[in-house]
Amino acid sequence: MSAEAVGMHMPAVVTLDDVATMNAADPNGHRYETSPEGVLSVMPPPDSEHAIIASRIFAWLIMAGWPAEQVLQAVGVRVPGPSGDGGRIPDITVWRKPPSRRVWSAVADLVLVVEIVSPGSETMDSVTKAREYASAGIPRYWVVERDGAQTVTLHELGGDGRYTEHARMPLAWLLQTAPADHLDA
């Protein structure tokens, strides 16, 4: 489909309902997200390396005792902002209690968001989403690089409403620790 055809069928304002419909209708597994300012982002489907990293972190959390209904992969999160709500689909989320059964869950009980950097998403994951998640009050944000060590940067929300780097380590090192060393229940 040409850019003109897409533009003709795109609404002037894309709502979270529109984004949910786009996610449900995409036959190729793309992830559609929107910022609180209404900027639409389209991410390609995760590749096998991405899936392996997500599975390792997910298994680590579950094996340490986090209930499966509180550790979710690719769930929609409603990100509030001054101009309206955005919708992000983090790779992994950890919750104090299971989120409500909605397409876009509120951030109230969200403990941790993990994003695995994909080629081309470096700025989105390290700058844009960090700013949005911090503004939403999410206590912890981890970014996993796709370098040789699969470096994980652990961010904690400071009193000034911004993230500070708490630790940086290879994924293999992180997985040798207990999640309780890094997360409050």
ZADO-1210 file (C-alpha; in nm, 4 decimals, padded with zeros to 6 digits):
<atoms>
<atom x="00.0000" y="00.0000" z="00.0000" code="MET" pos="1"/>
<atom x="00.1347" y="00.3432" z="-00.0881" code="SER" pos="2"/>
<atom x="00.1964" y="00.6230" z="00.1616" code="ALA" pos="3"/>
<atom x="-00.0881" y="00.8165" z="00.0015" code="GLU" pos="4"/>
<atom x="-00.3308" y="00.5286" z="00.0562" code="ALA" pos="5"/>
<atom x="-00.2258" y="00.4920" z="00.4195" code="VAL" pos="6"/>
<atom x="-00.2626" y="00.8674" z="00.4719" code="GLY" pos="7"/>
<atom x="-00.6119" y="00.8646" z="00.3228" code="MET" pos="8"/>
<atom x="-00.7255" y="00.5985" z="00.5714" code="HIS" pos="9"/>
<atom x="-00.5462" y="00.7349" z="00.8787" code="MET" pos="10"/>
<atom x="-00.7642" y="00.9359" z="01.1180" code="PRO" pos="11"/>
<atom x="-00.6575" y="01.2940" z="01.1936" code="ALA" pos="12"/>
<atom x="-00.6153" y="01.2018" z="01.5603" code="VAL" pos="13"/>
<atom x="-00.5091" y="00.8483" z="01.6526" code="VAL" pos="14"/>
<atom x="-00.6713" y="00.7333" z="01.9779" code="THR" pos="15"/>
<atom x="-00.5654" y="00.4454" z="02.2018" code="LEU" pos="16"/>
<atom x="-00.8645" y="00.2531" z="02.0677" code="ASP" pos="17"/>
<atom x="-00.7294" y="00.3091" z="01.7147" code="ASP" pos="18"/>
<atom x="-00.3851" y="00.1857" z="01.8213" code="VAL" pos="19"/>
<atom x="-00.5382" y="-00.1233" z="01.9859" code="ALA" pos="20"/>
<atom x="-00.7273" y="-00.1976" z="01.6647" code="THR" pos="21"/>
<atom x="-00.4106" y="-00.1553" z="01.4584" code="MET" pos="22"/>
<atom x="-00.2239" y="-00.3970" z="01.6882" code="ASN" pos="23"/>
<atom x="-00.5023" y="-00.6546" z="01.6679" code="ALA" pos="24"/>
<atom x="-00.5320" y="-00.6272" z="01.2893" code="ALA" pos="25"/>
<atom x="-00.1624" y="-00.6412" z="01.1935" code="ASP" pos="26"/>
<atom x="-00.0947" y="-00.9837" z="01.0403" code="PRO" pos="27"/>
<atom x="00.2840" y="-00.9393" z="01.0666" code="ASN" pos="28"/>
<atom x="00.3180" y="-00.8779" z="01.4416" code="GLY" pos="29"/>
<atom x="00.4184" y="-00.5109" z="01.4326" code="HIS" pos="30"/>
<atom x="00.3662" y="-00.3168" z="01.7556" code="ARG" pos="31"/>
<atom x="00.1851" y="00.0149" z="01.7288" code="TYR" pos="32"/>
<atom x="00.2329" y="00.2625" z="02.0130" code="GLU" pos="33"/>
<atom x="00.1602" y="00.6273" z="02.0699" code="THR" pos="34"/>
<atom x="00.3236" y="00.8866" z="02.2903" code="SER" pos="35"/>
<atom x="00.1163" y="01.1037" z="02.5251" code="PRO" pos="36"/>
<atom x="00.1647" y="01.3799" z="02.2649" code="GLU" pos="37"/>
<atom x="00.0021" y="01.1599" z="01.9992" code="GLY" pos="38"/>
<atom x="00.3129" y="01.0540" z="01.8057" code="VAL" pos="39"/>
<atom x="00.2520" y="00.7139" z="01.6469" code="LEU" pos="40"/>
<atom x="00.5393" y="00.4621" z="01.6482" code="SER" pos="41"/>
<atom x="00.5534" y="00.1335" z="01.4602" code="VAL" pos="42"/>
<atom x="00.7989" y="-00.1321" z="01.5761" code="MET" pos="43"/>
<atom x="00.8879" y="-00.4409" z="01.3759" code="PRO" pos="44"/>
<atom x="00.8083" y="-00.7819" z="01.5216" code="PRO" pos="45"/>
<atom x="01.0700" y="-00.8993" z="01.7729" code="PRO" pos="46"/>
<atom x="01.3408" y="-01.1254" z="01.6349" code="ASP" pos="47"/>
<atom x="01.4684" y="-01.4453" z="01.8009" code="SER" pos="48"/>
<atom x="01.7452" y="-01.2706" z="01.9999" code="GLU" pos="49"/>
<atom x="01.4884" y="-01.0293" z="02.1401" code="HIS" pos="50"/>
<atom x="01.2593" y="-01.3199" z="02.2315" code="ALA" pos="51"/>
<atom x="01.5427" y="-01.5105" z="02.4022" code="ILE" pos="52"/>
<atom x="01.6362" y="-01.2089" z="02.6167" code="ILE" pos="53"/>
<atom x="01.2723" y="-01.1521" z="02.7147" code="ALA" pos="54"/>
<atom x="01.2253" y="-01.5208" z="02.7961" code="SER" pos="55"/>
<atom x="01.5370" y="-01.5303" z="03.0146" code="ARG" pos="56"/>
<atom x="01.4273" y="-01.2272" z="03.2177" code="ILE" pos="57"/>
<atom x="01.0704" y="-01.3570" z="03.2417" code="PHE" pos="58"/>
<atom x="01.1889" y="-01.7005" z="03.3624" code="ALA" pos="59"/>
<atom x="01.4291" y="-01.5394" z="03.6140" code="TRP" pos="60"/>
<atom x="01.1453" y="-01.3397" z="03.7676" code="LEU" pos="61"/>
<atom x="00.9029" y="-01.6343" z="03.7748" code="ILE" pos="62"/>
<atom x="01.1621" y="-01.8761" z="03.9181" code="MET" pos="63"/>
<atom x="01.2305" y="-01.6228" z="04.1954" code="ALA" pos="64"/>
<atom x="00.8660" y="-01.6310" z="04.2989" code="GLY" pos="65"/>
<atom x="00.6960" y="-01.3433" z="04.1190" code="TRP" pos="66"/>
<atom x="00.3434" y="-01.4642" z="04.0350" code="PRO" pos="67"/>
<atom x="00.2950" y="-01.5258" z="03.6631" code="ALA" pos="68"/>
<atom x="-00.0064" y="-01.2923" z="03.6520" code="GLU" pos="69"/>
<atom x="00.2197" y="-01.0098" z="03.7731" code="GLN" pos="70"/>
<atom x="00.5019" y="-01.0595" z="03.5189" code="VAL" pos="71"/>
<atom x="00.3728" y="-00.9883" z="03.1714" code="LEU" pos="72"/>
<atom x="00.5243" y="-00.9715" z="02.8265" code="GLN" pos="73"/>
<atom x="00.4039" y="-00.7227" z="02.5656" code="ALA" pos="74"/>
<atom x="00.1063" y="-00.5840" z="02.7591" code="VAL" pos="75"/>
<atom x="-00.0327" y="-00.2409" z="02.6766" code="GLY" pos="76"/>
<atom x="00.0367" y="00.0329" z="02.9316" code="VAL" pos="77"/>
<atom x="-00.1544" y="00.3617" z="02.9407" code="ARG" pos="78"/>
<atom x="00.1067" y="00.6368" z="02.9799" code="VAL" pos="79"/>
<atom x="-00.0503" y="00.9600" z="03.1054" code="PRO" pos="80"/>
<atom x="00.0861" y="01.2907" z="02.9876" code="GLY" pos="81"/>
<atom x="-00.0023" y="01.6598" z="02.9999" code="PRO" pos="82"/>
<atom x="-00.1683" y="01.6498" z="02.6551" code="SER" pos="83"/>
<atom x="-00.3453" y="01.3168" z="02.6951" code="GLY" pos="84"/>
<atom x="-00.2668" y="00.9495" z="02.7330" code="ASP" pos="85"/>
<atom x="-00.0251" y="00.7494" z="02.5253" code="GLY" pos="86"/>
<atom x="-00.0012" y="00.3749" z="02.4916" code="GLY" pos="87"/>
<atom x="00.3234" y="00.1781" z="02.5113" code="ARG" pos="88"/>
<atom x="00.3827" y="-00.1956" z="02.4891" code="ILE" pos="89"/>
<atom x="00.6931" y="-00.2701" z="02.6972" code="PRO" pos="90"/>
<atom x="00.8730" y="-00.5985" z="02.6451" code="ASP" pos="91"/>
<atom x="00.8263" y="-00.6991" z="03.0115" code="ILE" pos="92"/>
<atom x="00.6291" y="-00.5445" z="03.2954" code="THR" pos="93"/>
<atom x="00.6241" y="-00.6381" z="03.6640" code="VAL" pos="94"/>
<atom x="00.3213" y="-00.5462" z="03.8754" code="TRP" pos="95"/>
<atom x="00.2443" y="-00.5296" z="04.2515" code="ARG" pos="96"/>
<atom x="-00.0871" y="-00.6962" z="04.1744" code="LYS" pos="97"/>
<atom x="-00.2316" y="-00.8220" z="03.8463" code="PRO" pos="98"/>
<atom x="-00.3431" y="-00.5368" z="03.6206" code="PRO" pos="99"/>
<atom x="-00.7036" y="-00.5061" z="03.5162" code="SER" pos="100"/>
<atom x="-00.8056" y="-00.6926" z="03.2042" code="ARG" pos="101"/>
<atom x="-00.7908" y="-00.4025" z="02.9637" code="ARG" pos="102"/>
<atom x="-00.5987" y="-00.3397" z="02.6461" code="VAL" pos="103"/>
<atom x="-00.4227" y="-00.0410" z="02.8098" code="TRP" pos="104"/>
<atom x="-00.3467" y="-00.0976" z="03.1806" code="SER" pos="105"/>
<atom x="-00.2988" y="00.1956" z="03.4191" code="ALA" pos="106"/>
<atom x="00.0495" y="00.2427" z="03.5674" code="VAL" pos="107"/>
<atom x="-00.0696" y="00.2590" z="03.9305" code="ALA" pos="108"/>
<atom x="00.0642" y="-00.0830" z="04.0367" code="ASP" pos="109"/>
<atom x="00.3487" y="-00.1057" z="03.7872" code="LEU" pos="110"/>
<atom x="00.6829" y="-00.1792" z="03.9586" code="VAL" pos="111"/>
<atom x="00.9137" y="-00.2270" z="03.6592" code="LEU" pos="112"/>
<atom x="00.9209" y="-00.1788" z="03.2846" code="VAL" pos="113"/>
<atom x="01.1858" y="-00.3559" z="03.0744" code="VAL" pos="114"/>
<atom x="01.2620" y="-00.2558" z="02.7162" code="GLU" pos="115"/>
<atom x="01.4938" y="-00.4615" z="02.4966" code="ILE" pos="116"/>
<atom x="01.6626" y="-00.2378" z="02.2426" code="VAL" pos="117"/>
<atom x="01.6034" y="-00.3363" z="01.8815" code="SER" pos="118"/>
<atom x="01.7997" y="-00.2007" z="01.5879" code="PRO" pos="119"/>
<atom x="01.6728" y="00.1517" z="01.5293" code="GLY" pos="120"/>
<atom x="01.4992" y="00.1892" z="01.8678" code="SER" pos="121"/>
<atom x="01.7988" y="00.3100" z="02.0700" code="GLU" pos="122"/>
<atom x="01.6815" y="00.6703" z="02.1092" code="THR" pos="123"/>
<atom x="01.3198" y="00.5699" z="02.1621" code="MET" pos="124"/>
<atom x="01.4147" y="00.3292" z="02.4437" code="ASP" pos="125"/>
<atom x="01.6888" y="00.5325" z="02.6129" code="SER" pos="126"/>
<atom x="01.5425" y="00.8835" z="02.5839" code="VAL" pos="127"/>
<atom x="01.1762" y="00.9024" z="02.4810" code="THR" pos="128"/>
<atom x="01.0356" y="00.6094" z="02.6760" code="LYS" pos="129"/>
<atom x="01.2597" y="00.6860" z="02.9764" code="ALA" pos="130"/>
<atom x="01.1104" y="01.0363" z="02.9908" code="ARG" pos="131"/>
<atom x="00.7538" y="00.9087" z="02.9499" code="GLU" pos="132"/>
<atom x="00.7842" y="00.6287" z="03.2059" code="TYR" pos="133"/>
<atom x="00.9503" y="00.8589" z="03.4592" code="ALA" pos="134"/>
<atom x="00.6811" y="01.1224" z="03.4079" code="SER" pos="135"/>
<atom x="00.4190" y="00.8505" z="03.4663" code="ALA" pos="136"/>
<atom x="00.5847" y="00.7632" z="03.7993" code="GLY" pos="137"/>
<atom x="00.6976" y="00.4086" z="03.7157" code="ILE" pos="138"/>
<atom x="00.9555" y="00.3295" z="03.9891" code="PRO" pos="139"/>
<atom x="01.2017" y="00.1269" z="03.7806" code="ARG" pos="140"/>
<atom x="01.2978" y="00.1130" z="03.4154" code="TYR" pos="141"/>
<atom x="01.5523" y="-00.1307" z="03.2718" code="TRP" pos="142"/>
<atom x="01.6991" y="-00.1116" z="02.9239" code="VAL" pos="143"/>
<atom x="01.8681" y="-00.4178" z="02.7735" code="VAL" pos="144"/>
<atom x="02.1195" y="-00.3443" z="02.4977" code="GLU" pos="145"/>
<atom x="02.1812" y="-00.5852" z="02.2125" code="ARG" pos="146"/>
<atom x="02.5590" y="-00.5632" z="02.2501" code="ASP" pos="147"/>
<atom x="02.7802" y="-00.8668" z="02.3100" code="GLY" pos="148"/>
<atom x="02.7170" y="-00.8642" z="02.6856" code="ALA" pos="149"/>
<atom x="02.3474" y="-00.7802" z="02.6539" code="GLN" pos="150"/>
<atom x="02.4137" y="-00.4954" z="02.8968" code="THR" pos="151"/>
<atom x="02.1255" y="-00.4106" z="03.1283" code="VAL" pos="152"/>
<atom x="02.0979" y="-00.0569" z="03.2648" code="THR" pos="153"/>
<atom x="01.8822" y="-00.0402" z="03.5766" code="LEU" pos="154"/>
<atom x="01.7182" y="00.2990" z="03.6319" code="HIS" pos="155"/>
<atom x="01.5383" y="00.4092" z="03.9481" code="GLU" pos="156"/>
<atom x="01.2984" y="00.6993" z="03.9764" code="LEU" pos="157"/>
<atom x="01.4461" y="00.9814" z="04.1824" code="GLY" pos="158"/>
<atom x="01.2752" y="01.2414" z="04.3962" code="GLY" pos="159"/>
<atom x="01.3062" y="01.4882" z="04.1094" code="ASP" pos="160"/>
<atom x="01.0807" y="01.2707" z="03.8899" code="GLY" pos="161"/>
<atom x="01.3656" y="01.1560" z="03.6653" code="ARG" pos="162"/>
<atom x="01.5475" y="00.8274" z="03.6365" code="TYR" pos="163"/>
<atom x="01.8979" y="00.7838" z="03.7674" code="THR" pos="164"/>
<atom x="02.1199" y="00.4957" z="03.6685" code="GLU" pos="165"/>
<atom x="02.1301" y="00.2554" z="03.9627" code="HIS" pos="166"/>
<atom x="02.3461" y="-00.0163" z="03.8047" code="ALA" pos="167"/>
<atom x="02.4772" y="-00.1400" z="03.4726" code="ARG" pos="168"/>
<atom x="02.5771" y="-00.5018" z="03.4140" code="MET" pos="169"/>
<atom x="02.5741" y="-00.7858" z="03.1624" code="PRO" pos="170"/>
<atom x="02.2458" y="-00.9773" z="03.1536" code="LEU" pos="171"/>
<atom x="02.4274" y="-01.2933" z="03.2652" code="ALA" pos="172"/>
<atom x="02.5394" y="-01.1133" z="03.5835" code="TRP" pos="173"/>
<atom x="02.1908" y="-00.9791" z="03.6525" code="LEU" pos="174"/>
<atom x="02.0471" y="-01.3291" z="03.6215" code="LEU" pos="175"/>
<atom x="02.2918" y="-01.4503" z="03.8894" code="GLN" pos="176"/>
<atom x="02.1318" y="-01.2140" z="04.1434" code="THR" pos="177"/>
<atom x="01.7918" y="-01.2261" z="04.3067" code="ALA" pos="178"/>
<atom x="01.5193" y="-00.9991" z="04.1668" code="PRO" pos="179"/>
<atom x="01.4507" y="-00.8874" z="04.5253" code="ALA" pos="180"/>
<atom x="01.7970" y="-00.7236" z="04.5181" code="ASP" pos="181"/>
<atom x="01.6617" y="-00.4827" z="04.2553" code="HIS" pos="182"/>
<atom x="01.2851" y="-00.4640" z="04.3082" code="LEU" pos="183"/>
<atom x="01.0486" y="-00.3759" z="04.5898" code="ASP" pos="184"/>
<atom x="00.7506" y="-00.6062" z="04.6128" code="ALA" pos="185"/>
</atoms>
